[in-house]
Amino acid sequence: MRRSILLFVSLCLAIVSVVPIAAADLSNGRCHKEIENEIAKLSIAPERIKAADIINIYDGNGPGGGRIDHVEAWISFNDCKGNLVVSVNNACIIEQVYTTYECRVPGVKNY
């Protein structure tokens, strides 16, 4: 039973890999330059950013969770509940930029 749980947890971790990064340092994730450039265009005050994570989203096909389908950057703020999400495809081309819940960024859609 314990081995089954460990196997399940390992599989789940293989499907979604999270690479935490500091709010001021977007240099450690896949497609970081493109994500950093997109965030810079939004003119967000650095003191507003609480944390940032770059997340590899896997397609779930094949052994070990498959290949990376796309990459998302999730930025959380000090002044609201929610996130700014920047989604890029495998070629690091921006696909979507949006905010969630209470957070707003001028010129960005909110869901």
Beta strands, then each sheet from edge to edge (+ up, - down):
strand 1: 16-21
strand 2: 49-58
strand 3: 68-77
strand 4: 83-89
strand 5: 94-99
strand 6: 109-110
sheet 1: 1+ 2- 3+ 4- 5+ 6+
end
